[in-house]
Amino acid sequence: MINTIRVERAIQRMTQQELAARVGVTRQTITSIEVGKYVPSTVLALKIAFVFGKSVDEIFKLEAVDWE
């Protein structure tokens, strides 16, 4: 899964710590999500999208997957 969290934070001039505080997780969790080491829960993904005023699918994208 890829995401645009780092870009969205830059647009809003928001630190990882500020985003973490707003969604109720640690800075380390935000770091892990940004680099693709951790896939957030649905609730956390919704909270992050809300902070940026975007939909979840604008922030998080599945990488190309061959379903066959």
C-alpha positions in Angstrom: 0.0 0.0 0.0 1.3 3.4 -0.9 0.2 6.7 0.7 0.5 10.5 0.3 0.7 11.3 4.0 4.2 12.9 3.7 3.0 15.1 0.8 -0.2 16.1 2.6 1.8 17.0 5.8 4.1 19.1 3.7 1.2 21.0 2.1 -0.2 21.7 5.6 3.2 22.3 7.1 2.5 19.7 9.7 5.0 17.5 11.5 4.7 13.8 12.1 4.3 14.6 15.8 1.4 17.0 15.1 -0.4 14.5 12.9 0.1 11.8 15.5 -1.4 13.9 18.3 -4.4 14.8 16.1 -5.2 11.1 15.3 -4.2 9.6 18.7 -1.1 7.6 17.8 2.7 7.9 18.3 5.0 9.7 15.9 6.6 6.3 15.3 3.3 5.0 14.0 3.0 7.8 11.5 6.6 7.2 10.4 5.9 3.5 9.9 2.7 4.2 7.9 4.6 6.8 5.7 7.3 4.3 4.8 4.9 1.4 4.2 6.0 -0.7 7.1 2.6 -0.5 8.8 -0.9 -0.6 7.3 -3.3 1.4 9.5 -6.6 0.2 10.7 -9.7 1.4 8.9 -10.5 3.8 11.8 -7.0 5.3 11.8 -7.0 5.7 8.0 -10.3 7.5 8.3 -8.9 9.8 11.0 -5.9 10.6 8.9 -8.0 11.4 5.8 -10.3 13.6 7.9 -7.3 15.6 9.2 -6.3 16.4 5.6 -9.9 16.9 4.4 -9.6 14.1 1.9 -11.2 10.7 1.3 -9.3 7.6 2.4 -8.8 6.6 -1.3 -7.1 10.0 -1.9 -4.6 9.2 0.8 -4.1 5.5 0.5 -3.7 3.4 -2.7 -3.2 -0.2 -3.3 -0.1 -1.0 -5.4 -0.7 -2.7 -8.7 -1.9 -6.2 -7.9 -2.5 -9.1 -10.3 -5.7 -10.6 -8.9 -5.5 -13.6 -11.2 
